[in-house]
Amino acid sequence: MAFIAYALLDEIEDHERNRAFTLHKSVLRDKCNPFDLSDFNFKKLYRLTKNDVSMLIEHLRPNLTKIRKNGLSVEVQVFVTIQFLATGAYQRGTGNDSLYPVSQPSVSRCITKVTAEIVRIFAADQIRFPRNRVEREKISNEFEQLSRYPGILGWIDCTQIAIVTPMEREEAYKNFKGFYSLNVQMVCDANLRITNVYADFPGNR
């Protein structure tokens, strides 16, 4: 009986410690405000300006409003996601290194939700190849000023984006560098705006 009592006490103490730690993280998140950073440090950390991030938050707010009382605010979800995208870090590292202390599962949920909303809201309008003669001539002229070659509509390149080991067709995703990836193709214009993305190639192609 004594052993059971001690085990129950340990479990209660662990629960209280975890609850206190969760509350501590919540208080830290509420007190942090990345917008207090200087413009230089803000852009260095997030690769976007303060105005860009403010605009992004307001566009995403209607569909990212927290459901649970202690859930992450829209601002936290966006900042955690864009820091991960800006650095290419591991999710656990993003949660630990971020101005916001966030667990790895929470980082994963933020990335999934925020990126899905970004694609849904912005992709069709912002990522598009020139659709008419006027747009094509404008881009071609900008390229000709840079390279002196006429008729260019985009720079094209591919990059390997690391992924977790897939459950199916594992061999198709192992690239020549030895890790699993997607071979992502991108096209950009003369001002480095992305005009086309194709992310369906397995890493070994």
N, C-alpha and C positions, 0 to 999 in steps of 0.2 A: 504493500500500500504506500509506503514511504517513497519507493522508487517512482510510482505512478504520480504521486503528488509533486515530487521534484520535476518530473518530466512536464507536467502541466504548468508548473511555475515557469520553467524555461520557455515553453511555448508562448505563454502570456507575455513574458519579458521580450521575446523576439518580436511578437506582434506589436507591442508598444514601441519598441525601437524602430521598427519599420514604419509605423504610423508617424512617429516623431520626425523621422528622416524625410518622409513624403511631405509632411507639413512644412519642414524646413526648406525643401526644394521649391515648394509652392510659394513661400514667402520670398525667396530669392528671385523667382521668376517675376513676381509682381513688382519688385523693386528695380529690376533691370530695364534699361531703355537704350537700345542701340542707337537711337536717334541723338543721344547725348554725345556720341563719338564725334570727333572732328570729321569734316567731309573727306579728308584724305584717308584716315583710318577706316572710316565706314566703307568707302569704295574698295580699299585694299582687302578688307575682310569679306565683303559680299559681292564684289565685282559689279555693283550697281550703285547709282546715286540714290540719295535719300528721296528725291522726287519720284524716281522709278519705283522704289519699294513702296512708297505711300500709295502710288497709283495701283500697284499690284494688289496691295492689301484691300483697297476699297473695291476693286473688281471681284476679288475672291470672297469678300466678307459674307455675302448672302448664303453661300453654300458651305462655308467652313465654320459657322457659328457653333461654339461648343454645346454639346448636348448635356453632359454631366456637369454637376456643380463645380467639381474640381478638375474639369477637363481643361485642355490647353486652349488658350485664346487664339483668335485668328492671327494676331501679330506673332505669337510664339511659333505657331505652325509654319508661317511663311518664313520667318527668320531662320528657323532650324533647317528648313528645306533649302533655301538659297545658299546657306553656308555650306551645306553638304554638296550642292551642285557647283559652288565656286571653288571648292578645294579638292573634290574627288576623294575625300577622306572616308574612312570606315564609319559606319553609323554609330558605333559605340564611341569612337573618338569625337565625332561631331557633338554628341550629347554631353561629353565630358569637357570638351574644349570650348563649347559655345558659351556665350554670355548667359544662356539659359541652361540650367542643369536639367537634362532630360534623359530618361532611360533609353536603351537601344530599341526596345519594342515601340516606344513612343516616337522615336526618330523615324523608324520604319513606317509607322502609320502616317506621320506627317508627310513624308516624301511621297507615299502612294496617293494620298488625298490631294495634296497641293499640285503635284505634277499632272494628275488627271484633270484637275480643273483648269490649269494653265493651258493644256492641250485643247480642252473643250472650248475654252473661251477665245484663245488667241491664235491657235495654229492655222486655221483656215484663212484668217484675214492677214496674219503677219508673215507666215511662211508660204510664199507662193512664187512660182516662176513668172516672168513677165507675160502678160496675157494678150497684149495687143501691140500693134506696130509702134505706137508712140512710146510705150514702156521699153520695148526692145531697143529702139533707136537711142533712147536716153542712156540705157545701161551700156550699149555698145560704144557710144561716144565717151562715156566715163572710162571704160577699159582702154580705149584707143589713146586717151590722154596719159594713162599710166604706162602702157606697154608698147604703144605705137603699132599694135596689130589690130586691124579692123575686124569687125564681125564677131567679137567675143561677147558671150552672154553670161558666162559664169566661170569661176574657178571651181574645180572639182577635186575632192580628195576623200580618202577613207581612213578610218581609225578603228582600232580594236577597243571595244568597251567591255571591261571585265564583268562577268556574271557568275553566280553560284553554279556549281556543277548541276547540269540539267538531269532530270529523271529519265528522259527519253532521248535517243539519238545522241548520246554523250560524245561519241567520237566526232560528230559533225561540228561540234562547237569548240574543240581543242585546237587552238591556233598554232602557228609555227614557233611562237615564243613559249609554248608549253602551258598556257593557262586557258581557261574557258572564256569565250567572249562572243559578242556580236560584232560583225564587220559592218560598221555604220558608214554609209556614203552621204556626203553633204556637198551642196553647191552654194556658193556665195557670190554676191555681186561685187562691184569695184569698191564699195564702201563697207565690205565685210558683213553685210546683212545676209542671213541665211535665206535662200530662196527655195531650197528643196532638201528634204531629208528622207533617206530610205534606210530602215533599221531592221530589215528582215533577213539579212545574209548571216548564216552561221559563221563562226570565227575561222574555220579552216578554208573558206572560199576566198 
